[in-house]
Amino acid sequence: MDSRPARPQAPLCTRCAHYYITHDVSFPYGCRALDFKSRRPPILEVQDASGLECQYFLAKSGPRA
């Protein structure tokens, strides 16, 4: 049994209001908050560059009734 405390899940780009799919085949994933496109989901680029989780994550609003 693993006695380490559970690490919070990293925010998923697909659940972020800033995330979008581009029309650029070479760089299909984009982040409006950080203003860049990537070959990988933006969270992976942010983690590699800074070693931190994304500080701009903003949950998408749900469907409105």
DRENKOLLUM-832234 format. One record per residue (C-alpha): x, y, z; residue in one letter. Coordinates in steps of 0.25 Angstrom, whole numbers, plus 5000, padded with zeros to 4 digits. Layout:
XYZA;...
//
This chain:
500050005000M;500550144996D;500650235009S;500950365001R;499850465001P;499050474989A;499550584979R;498450674974P;498150654959Q;498750754949A;497650834943P;497250774929L;497350874918C;496050814911T;495350874924R;495951014923C;495251134917A;496651174911H;496851044903Y;496551034888Y;496850944876I;497551024865T;497451004850H;499050984850D;499350844847V;500750864853S;500250924866F;498850874868P;498650914883Y;498551064888G;498451144900C;497851284900R;498351324914A;499851294910L;499651324896D;500351204889F;500151084881K;500750944883S;500850804878R;500550754892R;499450794902P;499850934908P;499950884922I;501050794918L;501850914912E;501550994924V;502050884934Q;503350864925D;503651004925A;503351044939S;503250924947G;501950974952L;500450944950E;499751044941C;499351174949Q;498351224938Y;497451104939F;495951154938L;494851044938A;493951054927K;492551094931S;491450984930G;490250994921P;489251104924R;487851064926A;
//
